[in-house]
Amino acid sequence: MKKKKTILGVIAAIAVSTVAFFKIAQKSFLALPNGGTPPYTITLQNAPTEITNEFSNFSSTYLTGNQNGIAFDFKQAKSASNKLCELATGGSITNTTPVNGVYSLVATFTGNISVKGSVTGNDDFEDAAVLVSGEAYVLLNSYDFISLVTTSQTTIDQFSLVYTCTPTAHFETTKRYEAEDTFVLLTDGDFSGRYINNPSASGGKLMGNLDIGDTFHVRHFAPIAGIRTIRTLYVNGTPNQQMCYGVNGGKIMIDIPAQVQGSWDFANSSLLSFTANLRQGWNDIVFGCTGGYAQYDYFEVVGTDARYDSSKLETLASHAMVYAVECEKEGSASRSRGWGYDFFANSGIGLEGDDNNGFTAVFNNMKAGTYNVKFVYGVDHEMTVRVSVNSGALNVVNLTGGPTWHALVEQTIECTFVEGTNTVRILRNGSWCNFDAVYVDIK
């Protein structure tokens, strides 16, 4: 490993002539680096909005001056006053969007950090450097993915990467997501047993004991659009089980066959495969439980032989989805489970009773702009609801009806979002309605 005798100020000087420092942006902003003249410097110095005072795992996307969104996974990170974050021993920060040729980096921190590099971002991470705070390193090999891994509890002020952004061709490789690392949203109730320790499982844990309406999310970046195979390793001892999944909206039911009836021995686990149509960029793949018995080990999005040129990828529009079952209800609105029909995970929110009943859908890390906000609901007559965006005035919105209360229909309105977190509050207005989901797309 060759040490570069420059300091943080030199790296910053390079950045001034090429690209502005990062600022936090929404998770759904889609891009790979492109445009401008290399080299480029990206600097993480602002704490992600999701970070808390408890060690946890999450992802966040940062926005460059060239309007490129670069995603980073934070593992076992928590907030630190006026710092980027604090990492537990074995915690890490890893870019999950390739940046095409990282060749030097610098970090300011208190603790111990080792650097690992990878070309594909999968299982080929190798030791690259042991960092000294404030000293820049030139890497012997060029990597598209860099991981800062702590060997003791470490507080990081900021870190910077210098990369070439040279156009390169890549294969799309298989990406695995451990079930215990997915974002889980529960319906009413306490299902504390959903994480199950099992040394035979990948990562040593399974996810199970979920109830009707519970959901778990996988956010996957697809360099090119198209049909992908998704696999999950699971064990199930109950016959006639189903789960549903949605990709950027919608709902498809899949069977979860029982391997040995009455047994949840992991030795009987099986791979279940199905297909999903992914778009270029970030995809929100949501799984919903229609019964609480199957246990899941991991999910994989299988790679393809197709090549893509990262220099030709363009910034895509911001998109987010929230199923009603995942929303905070208000008043005595009912979170109904076991509805069946077209509702996601057999569950949704019903607006009945008085006009103070409703729910709030929260969209985090969004880009500021004008959005199409689409409501998906079931009702058999024309009606109205009252809608407020970011605690603004409540406006009456007309909703068309469908043939029956469980045949889902859609209605779209236009709303203005700010940078960061946005809320859409929906209240009953003199008539009942059953809601399934709220989607937003930037205009």
N, C-alpha and C positions, 0 to 999 in steps of 0.2 A: 504494500500500500504506500503510495507516494504522498507526502504531506505538502500542501501548498502553503507557503509562508505569507499568505495574505490574511487580512482580518475582515470582520463583518462590513466595515465601511467600504472596502474595495468592492465586495460583492454588491453592496447597495448602489455604488456608483455605476456598475454595469447595468443595473436595473433601470436607472433613470433614463438611459438612452434607448431602452428597448421596450419595456412594458411596465406599467404602474404596478405597485404592490397590490396584493389581493385584498378584497373585502369579502365579507360573508355574503353569500347569495342563496337563493332557494335551491332545494334539493332537485327540483324538477327541471332546472336549466340545463340543457343538453348540449354538449360539445366535446370535441377533442381539440387540442391546441392547433391553431392554424393562423396563417397570415403574419406579416411583419418580417423582420430580418433577425436571424438568430445571432448570438445566443439570447435566451430568455431567462429571466429570474422570476421565480414565484416565491413569495414569502408568506408564511402563516404566522400571524401575530395577534389576531383577534380570536377570542374564544368563541366556538360555535354556540348558537342560540340554544341548542338542545342540552348543553352541558349542565350538570347539577352538582351538588356537594356530595354525591354518592358515586363510588366507582361503578361504571357501567359501560356498555358497548353501544355505539351509535355511528351513523355516517353523516357527513355534512359536505356540501359542495361550496367551493370558493370560486369567485369570479375574477378573472384577470382583466387588465385594462384593454385587452383585445376582445373582450366579451366571450372568453372561453370559460366553460364551467369544468373545474377539476374536482373530482370527488375523492374524499379521504375517509378511511375507516379508522375510528378511534376505539381501541380496546382497553378496557379497565382504566378509563379516564374520569377525572372529576374536576370541578372548578378550582381555580387558584386565583386569588385577588390580583387583578391587573396583569395576569399572565395568560399564556395560551391555554395551559391546562396542567394538571398533575397526573402522572401515570403511576399505577401500582407496579410492584416488581413483576416483570413479565408483560407489562402493558406495552402497547405499540401504537404508532401512527403510520398508516400505509396508504399511498395513493392508489385508488382503484381505477382511475382513468389513466391510460398510458400517456406519458409525456415525452416519449421518443428521444432517448439519448441523454439521460442524466449523467453529467460527468463531474460535477462538484457540488458540495453542500456545506452548510455551516449552521450551527445551532448555538444558542445561548441557553444554559440550563444549570441546575444544581442537582447533581446526582450522577448516574452512569448510563450511557447510551451506547449500544452497538448498532451498526448499520448493516442491513442485509439488502441485497439487490437481486432483481429478477428480470428476465426478458419477457416472460409470458404472464407473470402475476399469479401463477399456480403453485406447483410444488417445487419449483427450481430456485427458491431463494437461497442465496449463498452469502457467507460472511464477506463483508466489504470493508469495514473500518470500525475502529473504536474511537469515538469522538472525544475531543477536548473542547470544553465550552469556549465559544468565540473564535476558534481556529477553523479555517476552511480546509477541506480536503479535496484533492483531485482523485477520482476513482480510476483504478487501473482498467476496469471494464465499463462499457456503456450499458446502462440499464434503462428500461422503460418504467420499472416499478421500484420504489425505494421504501423500506420499512425501518423506522426507528424503533428499536426494541430496548426496554429498560432492564438492567440487571439489579437495580435497587429502586426504591421509591424515588421518583424524579420529578422535579418541577421544571417545565419548559417555558421560557419567555417567548421565544419565536424560533423558527428555522426556515432556511431558504434553500431552494434547489436551483441550480443552473443547468439548462438543458438545451439541446440543439434544435429540436422540433424538425429534424430531417424526415421528409416523407419516407415511410417504410411500409412494406406489405406485411400483413399479419394473417395467420390463421386464427379463426375464432375457436378458442379452446373451451373445454368443459369447465363450468364453474359450479362448485359445491357450496351449499349453505347449510350449516348445522341447524337443526330444528330448534335447539335451545337458544340460538342467537337471533332468531327471527323476532319481529315485533309482534307481540301477542296482545290482542284486545279482547276483553272478556265481557260477556253479558252480566246481568245482575247475579251476584252470588260470589262466594269465595271458593275458588278452585286452586288452593295452594299446592295441591299435589301434581300440578301439570308438568313439572320437571322431575324426571325419574332417573335416579342414578343407576347406571348399568355399565359395568366395565367392558362388556362385550360390544357396546355401541360405539360408533364413531364419535370421538370427543368425550366418551364416557357417560353420555346422557341421552335420554329419550324425552320426547314431549308427548303428553297424553292427558287423560282425565279431563278432556275438554267437553263443554256442553254445547247444546244446540245454540247457534248464533255466535259462538266464539270464533274469532278470526286470527290468522297469523299472516304476516306480509313478508314477501321477498322482493327486494328492489334489485333489478338486474339490468346491467347496461349491455345492449346489443349493438355492436358496431354496424351491422347491416340488418335490414328488415327481412322478415320471412318466417316460415314455419320452423319451430324448434321442438325437439323432444324434451320433455321434462320427466325426470325420474324421482321417485321417493322410495326409500327403504322403510318398511313399516312392519309391524306385527299386529295381528288382530285375531281374536278368538270368538268373535260374535258374527254370525251370518247376516247377510242382507244389510250390511253397513254401506253408507254412501258419504261422500264429501263433495263439496262444490268448490269451484275455483273461478275467479274472474281475472282477466288480463286487461288492465286499463278500462275496466267496466265490464258489464255483462255477467253471465252465470252459466256454467256448464256443470252437470252432475257426472260424477264418476263413481264406479263401484269399488269398494274396498273389500275384496273377498277375504273370508276367514281361512287362515292356513290350517289350523287344527282347532276345531270348535272347542271352546272353553279354556284354551291355553293361550297365555301371553308370554311364553318362553321365547326369548330373543333368538334362540337357535332355529326357530321356525319362521324367521322374518323373510320377506320377499320384496323384490323390486317391482314397483308398479310404474308403468310408462304411459304417458299420454302426450298429446301435442297441443301447442299453443301458437297463435300467430303474433309474433313480437314485432314492434316497430323499431326503427333505428333510434338509438338513444335509450334513455331510462324507461323501464317498464315496471309497473306496479302489479305484481302477481299476488293475488289474495286468495288464501284458502279458507273456507268456512266449514265448520263442523255441523253436520246434521244429526250426529249422535256422538256420545262421549267416550267411546271405547277404544278405538284404534290408537296405537302409539307410534310416533314417527321419529326416525333417527336423523335423516338428512334429506335435502332436496337438491337435485342437480339440473342445470340447464345444459344440455349436451351440445358440444361444439360442432362446427361444420368444417368442411374442407374449403369452403369459399374464402377467397382472399379479399381483404379490403385495404384501401389506401387511406390512412388516417388523415392525410392532408386534404382529402376531398370531402370529409364529413363537415356538415354545416350545423350551425346552431339551430336547435329545434324549439318549438313553442313550449311554454310551460303548461303542464297538465297535472291534475291531481284528482283523486277520487276518495270519497268517504262513504261507506255504507251506513245507513241509518242506525243499524245495530251498534255501531261504534261511537255514536254521538252521545253527548250529555243531554239527558232529557230534562224537561222543565215542567214544573207543576205536576199534574197527575197524568201526563202523557204515558202511555203504556208501551213498554218494550216487550212485545209479544213474541214468544218463541213457539215453534211448531206450526207456524202459519202454512208452511209448504208453498205450493203454487210457484210463482215466479220469483218470490222474494229470496234474496241472497241468504244462504245458510238457514233457510226456513224461518227467518226472523226479520223484524223491522220495528218501526215505531208508529204507533197509532195515535192520532190526534182526535180525542173525543172528550166529552165533558165540557168544561168551561173554556173560555177563550184565552186563558192564561197558560194553557197547556201547549207545549212545543218542544223543540230541541235545537241544539247548536252544533253545526259542523265546523270543525277547526281545520284550516289549511296552513301548514307551517312552511317557512322558507320559500315563499313565493316571490316572484319578480313583480315589481310594480307595473300596473297596466290595466287595460280594460279587458274583462273576461266575459265569456259566455258561461253562465251558471245554469246547469241543466238539472232539474228535479226529476226523479224517477219515482213514481207513486202508483198506487192502485185505488181507484174510486169509480163509481158507476154513474156519476152525475157531475155537471159543471159546478165549480165551487171557487172560493177564494181563500188565500192564506195571507198573513202579514209577514213581511220579510224585512229584516234589518241587516245591514252589512257594517261590520266594525262598530257596533253600538250606535249607528246612525238612526235616522228616523225610520219608523215602521211604515212600509208602503204596502198597499194591497196589490196582490198578484192574482190574476185570473188563471185558474187551472181547468183544462178540458177534462171531460170524463171518458172512461172506456166502457166496454160492453158489460164488465162485471168488476167488483171491487178488487179482485185478485189478478186481473189482466193489466199488466203494467203499461203505463203511458208516460210520455215525457213532455216537459214544458221548459223552455229556455228563456232566461232573462239576461240582461246585460248589467254587469256590476264593475265598479272600479276597486282594485286591490292596491294596497300599499306594499312596500318592500317588507318581507318578513312574514309575520303571522297575521292571518285574516280569519274573521269569523262570519258565518252566515247563520242568522237566527231565524227560525221559522215558527210562527205561532198560529194556532187554530183561529179561524175567523167565521164562527157561526155554523160550521158544518164539519163533519168528521172526514178524515182522510188517513190512509195508511202509506207511509213512506218507506222506500227501499234504499235510495241512494241519492247523493249529490255529487255531480262531476263539474269540474271547471276546466276550461281551455282558454288560453289567452287568444285574443282576436288578432 
